[in-house]
Amino acid sequence: MSHHERPLSPHLSIYRWPITMTVSILHRATGLGLRAGFIVFCLVGRLFFVALSFAFFLHLANGLRHLVWDVGRGFEIRTANASAWFVIIFAVVLTGLFWWVRL
């Protein structure tokens, strides 16, 4: 049996990748990256719109709270704290209902 010091198949040091194989591998890698990026974009985009609708409903509820204050009611500490909690709960519930109905 003969032991030669050379590799049995082309070694990386002497084998050159053809440009077509390089582009094929890059095409597959960028396709995977685009798919992952699109999924993340869709999820983050939806999250952005959910946050925007929450901001809208919070602003609406707090505007109603200020209207009550404009007539001189609701300034007691206990009432002010309760109305602040109401604003937050109102915004969360309406945001949830808005997105539940839209789906």
C-alpha positions as CSV (number, residue, x, y, z in Angstrom):
1,M,0.0,0.0,0.0
2,S,1.4,3.4,-1.0
3,H,1.1,6.4,1.3
4,H,1.2,9.6,-0.7
5,E,1.4,13.0,1.0
6,R,-1.2,14.5,-1.3
7,P,-4.9,14.8,-0.7
8,L,-7.3,12.4,-2.5
9,S,-9.6,15.3,-3.6
10,P,-8.9,18.9,-4.4
11,H,-7.8,20.7,-1.3
12,L,-9.0,24.2,-0.3
13,S,-5.6,25.6,-0.9
14,I,-5.7,24.6,-4.6
15,Y,-9.4,24.6,-5.3
16,R,-11.0,27.8,-6.4
17,W,-14.8,28.3,-6.0
18,P,-16.5,29.2,-9.3
19,I,-18.4,32.5,-9.2
20,T,-21.6,30.7,-10.0
21,M,-21.4,28.6,-6.8
22,T,-20.5,31.7,-4.7
23,V,-23.5,33.5,-6.1
24,S,-25.8,30.5,-5.5
25,I,-24.7,30.3,-1.9
26,L,-25.1,34.0,-1.4
27,H,-28.6,33.8,-3.0
28,R,-29.7,31.2,-0.5
29,A,-28.2,33.1,2.5
30,T,-29.7,36.4,1.5
31,G,-33.1,34.7,0.9
32,L,-33.1,33.3,4.4
33,G,-32.1,36.7,5.7
34,L,-34.8,38.4,3.8
35,R,-37.4,36.0,5.1
36,A,-36.3,36.4,8.7
37,G,-36.2,40.2,8.2
38,F,-39.7,40.3,6.7
39,I,-41.1,38.3,9.6
40,V,-39.4,40.6,12.2
41,F,-40.6,43.7,10.2
42,C,-44.2,42.4,10.3
43,L,-44.1,41.7,14.0
44,V,-42.5,45.0,14.9
45,G,-44.7,46.9,12.5
46,R,-47.8,45.4,14.2
47,L,-46.3,46.2,17.6
48,F,-45.8,49.8,16.5
49,F,-49.5,50.1,15.4
50,V,-50.7,48.5,18.6
51,A,-48.6,51.0,20.6
52,L,-50.0,53.8,18.5
53,S,-53.6,52.8,19.1
54,F,-52.9,52.4,22.8
55,A,-51.5,56.0,22.8
56,F,-54.6,57.2,21.0
57,F,-57.0,55.6,23.5
58,L,-55.0,56.8,26.5
59,H,-55.0,60.3,25.1
60,L,-58.8,60.1,24.5
61,A,-59.5,58.8,28.1
62,N,-57.3,61.3,29.7
63,G,-58.9,64.1,27.6
64,L,-62.2,63.0,29.1
65,R,-60.7,63.1,32.5
66,H,-59.5,66.7,31.9
67,L,-63.0,67.7,30.8
68,V,-64.3,66.5,34.1
69,W,-61.6,68.5,35.8
70,D,-62.6,71.5,33.8
71,V,-66.0,71.6,35.4
72,G,-64.3,71.5,38.8
73,R,-64.8,67.9,39.8
74,G,-62.5,65.0,40.6
75,F,-59.7,66.9,42.3
76,E,-59.8,64.8,45.6
77,I,-56.7,62.6,45.9
78,R,-58.8,59.4,46.0
79,T,-60.9,60.4,43.0
80,A,-57.9,61.6,41.0
81,N,-56.0,58.3,41.7
82,A,-59.1,56.3,40.7
83,S,-59.6,58.2,37.5
84,A,-55.9,57.8,36.6
85,W,-56.3,54.0,37.0
86,F,-59.5,54.2,35.0
87,V,-57.6,56.0,32.1
88,I,-55.0,53.2,32.0
89,I,-57.6,50.3,32.2
90,F,-59.8,52.1,29.6
91,A,-56.9,52.4,27.2
92,V,-55.8,48.8,27.6
93,V,-59.3,47.4,27.2
94,L,-60.1,49.5,24.2
95,T,-56.8,48.7,22.5
96,G,-57.5,45.0,23.1
97,L,-61.0,45.3,21.7
98,F,-59.8,47.3,18.7
99,W,-57.2,44.8,17.7
100,W,-59.5,41.8,18.5
101,V,-62.2,43.1,16.2
102,R,-59.7,44.0,13.5
103,L,-58.3,40.4,13.4
